[in-house]
Amino acid sequence: MPKIHIVLKKVESSGAVPVEGKVRLQPVSRIKTGTTMIVPEYFEQSLDSDGVTDVSLPKMSSAQVWAVTELPGTAQEYTRYVQIPASEETINYTDLPDVNPASGVPVSMQNGQVLQVMVASSAQAAAALSAKYPHVLVVYPSDTTTATSVSSVGPVLSSAGTAVSGGSATLLPDTVVAVGGTTLESTADDDTDDVASADKEA
């Protein structure tokens, strides 16, 4: 089960001193673990005299979004929505990424640039599209006759500066796959204009 190491301090004239309070944790949605369903109820745990606590969470099969409310014993409470991985190790509270509670997308990515993806029917079609749209990620079936990698059919860069390299991106004909978290469907014929495209946040 994940264990979260939390340290809270406040500023006084003598410097940073431990907070005398507690933390409240609550999963944002229901969590299925094995044959058990964990409902999104909160629990609280007190900080020790050093402002420290280690919180053990239920075993999870995948990363989940949790609301963590810092309760320093004053009106200055603060709630973070963080993604907690399905890990067996101790994780520092400060290392947990802040996320949008509705989408689970990291806050740092919400204002990012959009990466456009296009699907070509062959390596030759991918080369043509890559030349025409140099800042678009082009993917194509892996079983084409010309074994050309995505990195060699042109600069495949997002406007956010993400590079794709090393080997071809695979998309089998007439199948639905996920490319970087976006679901795409290939029409897979020999017309270079017959492609599918989708946008996702990078």
Z-matrix of the N, CA and C atoms (Angstrom, degrees):
N
C 1 1.460
C 2 1.524 1 110.45
N 3 1.327 2 118.35 1 147.35
C 4 1.471 3 120.34 2 179.40
C 5 1.535 4 110.99 3 -67.60
N 6 1.318 5 115.10 4 144.04
C 7 1.471 6 120.70 5 173.86
C 8 1.522 7 107.86 6 -125.61
N 9 1.340 8 116.39 7 125.91
C 10 1.455 9 121.85 8 -176.92
C 11 1.523 10 109.50 9 -106.08
N 12 1.336 11 115.69 10 122.70
C 13 1.466 12 121.72 11 179.33
C 14 1.528 13 108.41 12 -93.18
N 15 1.337 14 116.12 13 114.08
C 16 1.468 15 121.71 14 -175.27
C 17 1.520 16 110.10 15 -114.82
N 18 1.323 17 116.08 16 131.54
C 19 1.466 18 122.57 17 175.63
C 20 1.532 19 107.72 18 -129.20
N 21 1.327 20 117.67 19 120.96
C 22 1.457 21 121.67 20 179.24
C 23 1.524 22 109.92 21 -121.54
N 24 1.324 23 115.23 22 132.07
C 25 1.464 24 120.51 23 177.29
C 26 1.521 25 109.74 24 -134.72
N 27 1.292 26 116.19 25 164.72
C 28 1.466 27 122.26 26 176.51
C 29 1.521 28 109.18 27 -131.49
N 30 1.315 29 115.36 28 163.50
C 31 1.463 30 119.98 29 -176.82
C 32 1.522 31 110.79 30 -97.16
N 33 1.311 32 115.63 31 129.65
C 34 1.467 33 122.65 32 171.67
C 35 1.516 34 107.59 33 -128.03
N 36 1.329 35 116.45 34 178.19
C 37 1.467 36 120.20 35 -177.26
C 38 1.525 37 111.94 36 -61.09
N 39 1.323 38 116.25 37 -25.50
C 40 1.466 39 120.13 38 -179.59
C 41 1.527 40 112.28 39 -87.09
N 42 1.344 41 116.34 40 -5.07
C 43 1.467 42 120.20 41 -178.42
C 44 1.520 43 111.32 42 121.33
N 45 1.325 44 116.71 43 -159.39
C 46 1.462 45 122.04 44 179.58
C 47 1.517 46 110.05 45 -79.76
N 48 1.329 47 115.95 46 125.25
C 49 1.463 48 121.29 47 -179.00
C 50 1.526 49 108.61 48 -124.56
N 51 1.345 50 117.93 49 155.88
C 52 1.466 51 120.41 50 -177.83
C 53 1.531 52 112.37 51 -62.23
N 54 1.313 53 115.35 52 146.83
C 55 1.467 54 122.23 53 175.36
C 56 1.526 55 108.76 54 -85.10
N 57 1.312 56 116.34 55 136.02
C 58 1.464 57 121.29 56 173.85
C 59 1.525 58 107.28 57 -99.74
N 60 1.310 59 115.99 58 97.43
C 61 1.455 60 118.84 59 -176.39
C 62 1.509 61 111.07 60 -169.32
N 63 1.317 62 115.83 61 -145.26
C 64 1.455 63 120.96 62 -178.65
C 65 1.526 64 109.62 63 -155.06
N 66 1.303 65 115.88 64 174.42
C 67 1.466 66 122.07 65 175.69
C 68 1.523 67 108.30 66 -125.08
N 69 1.319 68 114.84 67 148.36
C 70 1.467 69 121.35 68 177.49
C 71 1.524 70 108.22 69 -117.60
N 72 1.304 71 116.93 70 130.28
C 73 1.464 72 121.77 71 -179.26
C 74 1.523 73 110.88 72 -122.98
N 75 1.329 74 115.08 73 140.29
C 76 1.459 75 120.35 74 -179.56
C 77 1.521 76 109.91 75 -152.54
N 78 1.339 77 117.97 76 128.79
C 79 1.464 78 118.80 77 174.93
C 80 1.530 79 109.48 78 -67.59
N 81 1.322 80 117.35 79 143.60
C 82 1.458 81 120.81 80 -178.71
C 83 1.529 82 111.02 81 -73.77
N 84 1.327 83 116.64 82 -29.59
C 85 1.468 84 120.50 83 179.56
C 86 1.525 85 109.53 84 -137.06
N 87 1.310 86 116.06 85 173.22
C 88 1.458 87 120.41 86 178.16
C 89 1.523 88 109.74 87 -66.96
N 90 1.334 89 115.17 88 145.46
C 91 1.458 90 120.95 89 -178.32
C 92 1.521 91 109.05 90 -119.79
N 93 1.337 92 116.12 91 123.86
C 94 1.458 93 120.79 92 176.14
C 95 1.515 94 108.74 93 -94.99
N 96 1.319 95 116.67 94 124.41
C 97 1.450 96 121.09 95 177.82
C 98 1.520 97 108.44 96 -135.41
N 99 1.327 98 115.82 97 106.97
C 100 1.454 99 120.11 98 -174.85
C 101 1.520 100 110.84 99 65.09
N 102 1.327 101 115.88 100 -124.27
C 103 1.467 102 120.74 101 177.92
C 104 1.529 103 111.56 102 -98.26
N 105 1.324 104 116.19 103 10.57
C 106 1.470 105 121.17 104 -177.22
C 107 1.521 106 111.02 105 -108.43
N 108 1.323 107 116.68 106 139.06
C 109 1.456 108 122.31 107 173.83
C 110 1.528 109 107.78 108 -111.88
N 111 1.333 110 116.02 109 120.45
C 112 1.463 111 121.10 110 -179.88
C 113 1.521 112 108.24 111 -96.41
N 114 1.317 113 116.21 112 120.60
C 115 1.463 114 120.85 113 -178.03
C 116 1.526 115 109.18 114 -83.55
N 117 1.323 116 117.70 115 153.26
C 118 1.477 117 121.26 116 -174.84
C 119 1.527 118 113.91 117 -78.52
N 120 1.321 119 116.51 118 66.10
C 121 1.462 120 122.33 119 173.54
C 122 1.528 121 108.90 120 -101.56
N 123 1.325 122 116.42 121 152.02
C 124 1.464 123 119.09 122 -177.99
C 125 1.522 124 111.57 123 -94.52
N 126 1.321 125 114.70 124 160.80
C 127 1.456 126 121.64 125 170.09
C 128 1.516 127 107.48 126 -140.21
N 129 1.328 128 116.33 127 160.03
C 130 1.464 129 121.24 128 -178.33
C 131 1.526 130 110.38 129 -122.46
N 132 1.329 131 114.40 130 150.21
C 133 1.466 132 119.90 131 178.34
C 134 1.521 133 108.67 132 -140.37
N 135 1.329 134 115.70 133 133.69
C 136 1.467 135 121.25 134 -176.02
C 137 1.517 136 111.78 135 -80.31
N 138 1.339 137 114.77 136 149.26
C 139 1.458 138 121.54 137 173.53
C 140 1.520 139 108.63 138 -84.46
N 141 1.336 140 116.62 139 149.85
C 142 1.463 141 118.68 140 176.86
C 143 1.528 142 109.74 141 -82.66
N 144 1.320 143 116.83 142 -172.44
C 145 1.464 144 121.20 143 -176.07
C 146 1.523 145 113.33 144 -65.49
N 147 1.322 146 116.58 145 -15.35
C 148 1.470 147 121.24 146 177.03
C 149 1.525 148 111.83 147 -96.95
N 150 1.335 149 116.78 148 6.27
C 151 1.462 150 120.60 149 -178.03
C 152 1.513 151 112.71 150 73.52
N 153 1.329 152 116.51 151 26.52
C 154 1.461 153 121.85 152 -173.86
C 155 1.524 154 111.01 153 -119.60
N 156 1.327 155 116.35 154 145.10
C 157 1.457 156 121.31 155 169.82
C 158 1.519 157 108.92 156 -153.86
N 159 1.316 158 116.23 157 147.71
C 160 1.463 159 122.80 158 174.04
C 161 1.521 160 107.52 159 -111.62
N 162 1.308 161 115.89 160 117.13
C 163 1.457 162 121.62 161 -175.39
C 164 1.527 163 109.43 162 -102.43
N 165 1.327 164 116.75 163 122.47
C 166 1.458 165 121.70 164 176.30
C 167 1.519 166 108.87 165 -95.02
N 168 1.326 167 116.15 166 127.74
C 169 1.458 168 122.32 167 -178.54
C 170 1.522 169 110.28 168 -107.58
N 171 1.332 170 117.33 169 160.36
C 172 1.471 171 119.77 170 178.56
C 173 1.523 172 111.39 171 -61.51
N 174 1.311 173 115.62 172 152.01
C 175 1.461 174 120.48 173 176.66
C 176 1.521 175 109.18 174 -61.71
N 177 1.345 176 116.53 175 135.08
C 178 1.458 177 121.57 176 -178.48
C 179 1.518 178 109.29 177 -126.32
N 180 1.326 179 116.76 178 145.59
C 181 1.463 180 120.85 179 179.59
C 182 1.522 181 112.18 180 -84.90
N 183 1.328 182 117.05 181 -16.13
C 184 1.466 183 121.60 182 178.68
C 185 1.519 184 109.00 183 -152.52
N 186 1.342 185 116.35 184 167.33
C 187 1.460 186 120.83 185 179.64
C 188 1.529 187 110.24 186 -61.56
N 189 1.321 188 116.21 187 143.24
C 190 1.464 189 121.62 188 -177.81
C 191 1.526 190 110.00 189 -133.72
N 192 1.334 191 115.76 190 154.16
C 193 1.457 192 121.37 191 177.15
C 194 1.527 193 108.66 192 -92.12
N 195 1.316 194 115.91 193 129.47
C 196 1.464 195 122.85 194 178.79
C 197 1.524 196 109.41 195 -124.20
N 198 1.323 197 115.30 196 147.05
C 199 1.455 198 121.49 197 171.28
C 200 1.525 199 107.42 198 -95.40
N 201 1.323 200 116.59 199 123.89
C 202 1.470 201 121.61 200 178.41
C 203 1.520 202 107.52 201 -117.35
N 204 1.328 203 116.20 202 115.68
C 205 1.460 204 121.35 203 -179.17
C 206 1.517 205 109.62 204 -105.75
N 207 1.321 206 115.60 205 122.66
C 208 1.461 207 121.72 206 178.63
C 209 1.529 208 108.17 207 -87.16
N 210 1.317 209 116.81 208 121.37
C 211 1.469 210 123.06 209 -176.85
C 212 1.522 211 108.79 210 -117.67
N 213 1.326 212 117.31 211 90.62
C 214 1.465 213 120.48 212 -174.54
C 215 1.533 214 114.41 213 -81.56
N 216 1.332 215 117.80 214 11.49
C 217 1.460 216 120.26 215 -179.27
C 218 1.508 217 112.95 216 85.52
N 219 1.344 218 116.46 217 8.02
C 220 1.461 219 121.79 218 177.48
C 221 1.529 220 107.92 219 -129.16
N 222 1.326 221 115.48 220 -174.75
C 223 1.466 222 119.46 221 178.51
C 224 1.526 223 112.30 222 -77.55
N 225 1.321 224 117.36 223 -3.54
C 226 1.464 225 121.29 224 -175.39
C 227 1.527 226 111.65 225 -87.65
N 228 1.307 227 117.96 226 49.18
C 229 1.460 228 119.54 227 177.79
C 230 1.531 229 110.25 228 -75.47
N 231 1.331 230 115.56 229 153.43
C 232 1.459 231 120.37 230 -176.02
C 233 1.525 232 108.67 231 -144.15
N 234 1.334 233 116.51 232 135.42
C 235 1.463 234 121.30 233 -179.59
C 236 1.523 235 111.08 234 -112.49
N 237 1.304 236 114.97 235 128.36
C 238 1.468 237 121.98 236 172.91
C 239 1.523 238 108.83 237 -109.33
N 240 1.334 239 116.38 238 143.00
C 241 1.457 240 121.93 239 170.52
C 242 1.520 241 106.45 240 -106.92
N 243 1.321 242 115.70 241 115.98
C 244 1.453 243 120.51 242 -172.60
C 245 1.523 244 110.61 243 -127.30
N 246 1.320 245 115.29 244 154.32
C 247 1.465 246 120.53 245 174.72
C 248 1.517 247 108.36 246 -95.72
N 249 1.329 248 115.90 247 123.40
C 250 1.456 249 121.39 248 -179.21
C 251 1.523 250 108.44 249 -109.16
N 252 1.325 251 117.68 250 121.58
C 253 1.469 252 120.49 251 -177.20
C 254 1.518 253 112.22 252 -74.35
N 255 1.333 254 114.82 253 159.22
C 256 1.468 255 120.37 254 175.88
C 257 1.526 256 107.26 255 -81.85
N 258 1.316 257 116.08 256 81.43
C 259 1.456 258 121.55 257 -173.84
C 260 1.526 259 110.28 258 -122.69
N 261 1.301 260 116.09 259 153.98
C 262 1.464 261 121.49 260 176.14
C 263 1.526 262 110.89 261 -97.69
N 264 1.310 263 116.99 262 1.81
C 265 1.458 264 121.04 263 -175.32
C 266 1.526 265 111.64 264 -102.80
N 267 1.329 266 115.50 265 166.10
C 268 1.462 267 121.05 266 175.30
C 269 1.521 268 109.41 267 -79.82
N 270 1.329 269 116.46 268 131.46
C 271 1.460 270 122.46 269 -176.45
C 272 1.525 271 108.91 270 -120.02
N 273 1.318 272 117.27 271 133.44
C 274 1.451 273 120.64 272 176.79
C 275 1.526 274 110.38 273 -70.21
N 276 1.310 275 116.10 274 134.26
C 277 1.471 276 121.75 275 179.05
C 278 1.522 277 111.08 276 -55.35
N 279 1.318 278 116.64 277 -38.14
C 280 1.466 279 121.08 278 -177.95
C 281 1.533 280 112.54 279 -69.47
N 282 1.329 281 117.74 280 -16.26
C 283 1.467 282 120.96 281 -179.82
C 284 1.525 283 112.68 282 -88.93
N 285 1.320 284 117.99 283 -9.23
C 286 1.458 285 120.94 284 -178.15
C 287 1.526 286 110.03 285 -74.98
N 288 1.339 287 118.91 286 131.90
C 289 1.466 288 120.96 287 -178.82
C 290 1.525 289 111.66 288 -75.95
N 291 1.339 290 116.51 289 137.57
C 292 1.461 291 121.53 290 173.51
C 293 1.523 292 108.45 291 -75.34
N 294 1.337 293 116.16 292 136.04
C 295 1.455 294 120.32 293 -177.33
C 296 1.527 295 110.77 294 -131.39
N 297 1.326 296 115.15 295 162.55
C 298 1.458 297 121.51 296 171.36
C 299 1.528 298 106.91 297 -74.00
N 300 1.333 299 119.43 298 121.59
C 301 1.470 300 120.07 299 -175.09
C 302 1.523 301 113.59 300 -64.59
N 303 1.329 302 117.90 301 -24.76
C 304 1.464 303 121.09 302 -178.41
C 305 1.527 304 111.83 303 -80.03
N 306 1.328 305 116.67 304 -39.85
C 307 1.463 306 120.29 305 -174.64
C 308 1.524 307 113.73 306 -106.29
N 309 1.343 308 117.00 307 -21.67
C 310 1.456 309 120.06 308 -175.26
C 311 1.510 310 113.75 309 79.45
N 312 1.342 311 116.92 310 2.77
C 313 1.459 312 121.46 311 -179.88
C 314 1.526 313 109.43 312 -77.42
N 315 1.337 314 118.19 313 132.74
C 316 1.467 315 119.64 314 177.81
C 317 1.523 316 112.08 315 -55.14
N 318 1.326 317 116.80 316 138.29
C 319 1.455 318 121.93 317 -179.23
C 320 1.523 319 110.88 318 -57.37
N 321 1.318 320 116.77 319 -34.78
C 322 1.462 321 120.72 320 -178.35
C 323 1.524 322 112.38 321 -65.27
N 324 1.348 323 117.79 322 -15.93
C 325 1.457 324 121.31 323 -178.03
C 326 1.523 325 113.07 324 -102.25
N 327 1.328 326 117.90 325 -8.72
C 328 1.459 327 120.46 326 -172.48
C 329 1.518 328 113.47 327 -64.07
N 330 1.312 329 117.06 328 -31.70
C 331 1.463 330 120.34 329 -179.92
C 332 1.524 331 112.32 330 -104.78
N 333 1.335 332 115.49 331 20.58
C 334 1.458 333 119.88 332 -178.83
C 335 1.517 334 112.59 333 -76.19
N 336 1.322 335 114.50 334 171.77
C 337 1.448 336 121.06 335 178.08
C 338 1.530 337 110.07 336 -76.90
N 339 1.334 338 115.37 337 160.85
C 340 1.455 339 121.29 338 -179.62
C 341 1.523 340 110.33 339 -93.83
N 342 1.320 341 115.99 340 130.88
C 343 1.460 342 121.96 341 176.02
C 344 1.523 343 108.06 342 -98.42
N 345 1.339 344 116.86 343 120.04
C 346 1.458 345 121.01 344 179.65
C 347 1.516 346 110.19 345 -92.57
N 348 1.331 347 115.75 346 137.39
C 349 1.454 348 121.90 347 -179.12
C 350 1.521 349 108.94 348 -120.58
N 351 1.340 350 116.99 349 134.24
C 352 1.462 351 122.44 350 175.70
C 353 1.516 352 108.68 351 -124.30
N 354 1.317 353 116.80 352 146.83
C 355 1.459 354 122.59 353 -178.70
C 356 1.519 355 108.98 354 -112.94
N 357 1.321 356 116.41 355 122.68
C 358 1.461 357 121.97 356 178.24
C 359 1.520 358 110.00 357 -105.23
N 360 1.334 359 116.36 358 159.44
C 361 1.465 360 120.58 359 -176.56
C 362 1.524 361 112.99 360 -85.11
N 363 1.337 362 117.70 361 -15.82
C 364 1.466 363 120.57 362 -177.64
C 365 1.518 364 109.54 363 -156.81
N 366 1.343 365 115.71 364 171.38
C 367 1.460 366 120.42 365 178.02
C 368 1.527 367 110.40 366 -64.93
N 369 1.331 368 116.47 367 -36.98
C 370 1.458 369 120.00 368 179.49
C 371 1.533 370 110.49 369 -65.45
N 372 1.331 371 116.02 370 -42.82
C 373 1.467 372 119.92 371 178.03
C 374 1.520 373 110.47 372 -65.12
N 375 1.349 374 116.41 373 -37.27
C 376 1.462 375 120.85 374 178.86
C 377 1.521 376 110.78 375 -64.05
N 378 1.336 377 116.66 376 -39.48
C 379 1.460 378 120.44 377 179.49
C 380 1.522 379 110.75 378 -63.47
N 381 1.344 380 115.96 379 -40.93
C 382 1.466 381 120.12 380 179.78
C 383 1.521 382 110.98 381 -66.47
N 384 1.333 383 115.65 382 -43.29
C 385 1.459 384 119.24 383 -179.62
C 386 1.520 385 111.59 384 -67.53
N 387 1.337 386 116.37 385 -38.94
C 388 1.454 387 120.50 386 -179.70
C 389 1.527 388 111.07 387 -64.32
N 390 1.343 389 115.78 388 -37.43
C 391 1.461 390 119.41 389 177.94
C 392 1.522 391 111.21 390 -68.68
N 393 1.328 392 115.41 391 -35.68
C 394 1.470 393 120.71 392 -178.17
C 395 1.519 394 111.58 393 -77.56
N 396 1.355 395 116.10 394 -36.31
C 397 1.467 396 121.26 395 -178.51
C 398 1.528 397 108.67 396 -125.01
N 399 1.328 398 118.92 397 79.62
C 400 1.471 399 121.78 398 -172.33
C 401 1.521 400 115.06 399 -65.63
N 402 1.341 401 118.53 400 -17.79
C 403 1.456 402 119.81 401 -178.38
C 404 1.525 403 112.02 402 -107.06
N 405 1.320 404 116.11 403 19.68
C 406 1.461 405 121.69 404 178.31
C 407 1.524 406 108.60 405 -112.73
N 408 1.334 407 116.89 406 137.28
C 409 1.456 408 121.84 407 175.78
C 410 1.523 409 108.31 408 -77.73
N 411 1.334 410 117.01 409 121.80
C 412 1.469 411 122.09 410 -179.62
C 413 1.525 412 108.92 411 -111.36
N 414 1.329 413 116.54 412 127.85
C 415 1.463 414 121.21 413 176.91
C 416 1.524 415 108.49 414 -119.21
N 417 1.332 416 116.46 415 157.58
C 418 1.462 417 121.10 416 -176.84
C 419 1.522 418 109.27 417 -154.38
N 420 1.341 419 118.84 418 164.39
C 421 1.471 420 121.40 419 -177.51
C 422 1.522 421 111.87 420 -61.53
N 423 1.327 422 115.09 421 145.04
C 424 1.466 423 119.69 422 -178.67
C 425 1.518 424 112.66 423 -79.52
N 426 1.343 425 118.06 424 -13.84
C 427 1.458 426 120.26 425 -175.79
C 428 1.530 427 112.98 426 -99.32
N 429 1.370 428 115.86 427 23.42
C 430 1.461 429 118.65 428 176.59
C 431 1.518 430 110.31 429 -73.13
N 432 1.336 431 116.04 430 160.98
C 433 1.469 432 119.41 431 -173.91
C 434 1.515 433 112.93 432 -70.08
N 435 1.332 434 116.96 433 -29.59
C 436 1.461 435 120.47 434 179.03
C 437 1.514 436 109.39 435 -100.43
N 438 1.315 437 116.62 436 114.35
C 439 1.466 438 120.65 437 -176.72
C 440 1.508 439 109.47 438 -81.66
N 441 1.322 440 116.93 439 79.01
C 442 1.451 441 122.52 440 -179.90
C 443 1.521 442 108.59 441 -105.81
N 444 1.302 443 118.30 442 131.83
C 445 1.459 444 120.74 443 179.97
C 446 1.511 445 109.95 444 -82.72
N 447 1.354 446 114.64 445 156.34
C 448 1.455 447 119.59 446 177.50
C 449 1.520 448 111.01 447 -58.29
N 450 1.321 449 116.24 448 -36.84
C 451 1.461 450 119.07 449 -176.84
C 452 1.524 451 112.25 450 -67.02
N 453 1.349 452 118.14 451 -17.68
C 454 1.455 453 119.46 452 -177.81
C 455 1.523 454 113.32 453 -102.71
N 456 1.339 455 118.11 454 -0.72
C 457 1.457 456 118.98 455 179.55
C 458 1.520 457 111.45 456 -97.47
N 459 1.302 458 116.56 457 13.47
C 460 1.457 459 119.67 458 176.41
C 461 1.511 460 110.29 459 133.07
N 462 1.322 461 117.31 460 168.69
C 463 1.466 462 120.13 461 178.89
C 464 1.519 463 110.59 462 -67.49
N 465 1.317 464 116.74 463 117.01
C 466 1.457 465 121.38 464 -179.59
C 467 1.515 466 107.39 465 -108.40
N 468 1.294 467 114.93 466 88.56
C 469 1.452 468 120.95 467 -175.13
C 470 1.517 469 109.85 468 -129.27
N 471 1.317 470 116.75 469 141.55
C 472 1.449 471 119.87 470 170.54
C 473 1.513 472 107.72 471 -85.35
N 474 1.320 473 116.65 472 160.48
C 475 1.460 474 119.47 473 178.38
C 476 1.513 475 111.07 474 -68.45
N 477 1.341 476 116.15 475 -12.37
C 478 1.465 477 119.10 476 175.59
C 479 1.512 478 111.97 477 -85.27
N 480 1.353 479 116.46 478 -3.14
C 481 1.458 480 119.85 479 176.19
C 482 1.506 481 114.10 480 92.79
N 483 1.343 482 118.91 481 20.01
C 484 1.452 483 121.30 482 179.34
C 485 1.517 484 109.59 483 -89.46
N 486 1.333 485 118.26 484 126.57
C 487 1.461 486 121.90 485 -178.94
C 488 1.513 487 110.31 486 -102.01
N 489 1.318 488 116.36 487 147.08
C 490 1.450 489 122.19 488 174.76
C 491 1.517 490 107.36 489 -116.49
N 492 1.322 491 117.44 490 128.44
C 493 1.451 492 119.40 491 -178.11
C 494 1.507 493 110.33 492 -150.93
N 495 1.327 494 115.39 493 164.44
C 496 1.452 495 121.07 494 172.58
C 497 1.501 496 113.61 495 79.58
N 498 1.333 497 118.83 496 88.10
C 499 1.453 498 121.89 497 174.05
C 500 1.503 499 112.89 498 88.70
N 501 1.324 500 115.29 499 164.53
C 502 1.455 501 120.63 500 -177.40
C 503 1.515 502 110.88 501 -85.94
N 504 1.334 503 116.14 502 148.97
C 505 1.452 504 120.88 503 172.23
C 506 1.516 505 106.91 504 -83.83
N 507 1.319 506 117.39 505 132.84
C 508 1.450 507 119.31 506 -172.58
C 509 1.520 508 111.64 507 -101.80
N 510 1.331 509 115.08 508 138.61
C 511 1.457 510 121.82 509 175.70
C 512 1.515 511 106.61 510 -148.66
N 513 1.314 512 117.44 511 106.36
C 514 1.447 513 120.64 512 -178.19
C 515 1.517 514 110.54 513 -73.13
N 516 1.338 515 118.15 514 144.64
C 517 1.463 516 121.22 515 -178.26
C 518 1.522 517 112.05 516 -58.29
N 519 1.342 518 114.65 517 143.18
C 520 1.458 519 122.52 518 175.16
C 521 1.523 520 113.19 519 55.97
N 522 1.323 521 117.46 520 35.28
C 523 1.453 522 120.66 521 176.26
C 524 1.513 523 109.71 522 -128.99
N 525 1.317 524 115.24 523 158.96
C 526 1.453 525 120.83 524 176.04
C 527 1.511 526 108.08 525 -103.99
N 528 1.315 527 116.91 526 125.69
C 529 1.454 528 121.17 527 -178.83
C 530 1.518 529 108.73 528 -131.88
N 531 1.318 530 115.17 529 170.98
C 532 1.464 531 120.64 530 176.57
C 533 1.514 532 108.76 531 -109.68
N 534 1.304 533 116.12 532 128.56
C 535 1.457 534 122.06 533 176.43
C 536 1.515 535 107.25 534 -116.53
N 537 1.322 536 116.51 535 108.32
C 538 1.464 537 120.38 536 -179.81
C 539 1.507 538 112.77 537 59.00
N 540 1.333 539 117.33 538 34.33
C 541 1.455 540 120.46 539 178.37
C 542 1.515 541 113.75 540 89.97
N 543 1.354 542 118.42 541 -2.18
C 544 1.452 543 122.24 542 178.80
C 545 1.517 544 109.28 543 -108.97
N 546 1.321 545 117.68 544 132.19
C 547 1.446 546 121.40 545 -179.29
C 548 1.518 547 110.33 546 -85.09
N 549 1.338 548 116.87 547 127.10
C 550 1.455 549 122.85 548 -178.75
C 551 1.521 550 109.72 549 -125.34
N 552 1.335 551 116.87 550 149.52
C 553 1.451 552 120.79 551 175.93
C 554 1.517 553 109.21 552 -119.28
N 555 1.327 554 117.00 553 129.55
C 556 1.458 555 121.57 554 -179.69
C 557 1.523 556 110.25 555 -90.29
N 558 1.358 557 115.91 556 133.26
C 559 1.457 558 120.05 557 173.74
C 560 1.516 559 110.44 558 -88.48
N 561 1.338 560 116.48 559 -24.92
C 562 1.462 561 124.89 560 168.83
C 563 1.509 562 115.06 561 47.90
N 564 1.344 563 117.09 562 70.16
C 565 1.454 564 119.80 563 164.19
C 566 1.518 565 108.17 564 -130.79
N 567 1.303 566 118.49 565 -171.00
C 568 1.461 567 120.94 566 -171.50
C 569 1.516 568 114.22 567 -92.21
N 570 1.330 569 118.55 568 5.15
C 571 1.461 570 121.38 569 -179.18
C 572 1.516 571 108.51 570 -87.47
N 573 1.311 572 117.78 571 121.33
C 574 1.459 573 120.63 572 -177.28
C 575 1.510 574 111.89 573 -66.30
N 576 1.344 575 118.35 574 -19.56
C 577 1.458 576 120.05 575 179.97
C 578 1.510 577 111.82 576 -84.98
N 579 1.340 578 116.99 577 -12.73
C 580 1.457 579 120.63 578 -175.80
C 581 1.515 580 108.85 579 -91.85
N 582 1.338 581 115.97 580 84.31
C 583 1.451 582 120.76 581 -177.15
C 584 1.509 583 108.87 582 -130.23
N 585 1.318 584 114.88 583 162.70
C 586 1.458 585 120.57 584 174.58
C 587 1.503 586 107.20 585 -111.72
N 588 1.303 587 116.59 586 147.66
C 589 1.461 588 119.51 587 178.68
C 590 1.498 589 109.52 588 -136.38
N 591 1.317 590 115.00 589 155.27
C 592 1.458 591 120.60 590 178.65
C 593 1.500 592 107.82 591 -153.65
N 594 1.327 593 115.75 592 156.16
C 595 1.452 594 121.59 593 178.13
C 596 1.499 595 108.49 594 -113.52
N 597 1.299 596 115.43 595 147.99
C 598 1.456 597 120.80 596 170.82
C 599 1.514 598 108.34 597 -144.61
N 600 1.340 599 116.48 598 159.61
C 601 1.456 600 119.90 599 177.62
C 602 1.513 601 108.96 600 -80.00
N 603 1.322 602 116.24 601 131.79
C 604 1.457 603 120.44 602 178.30
C 605 1.503 604 108.84 603 -95.40
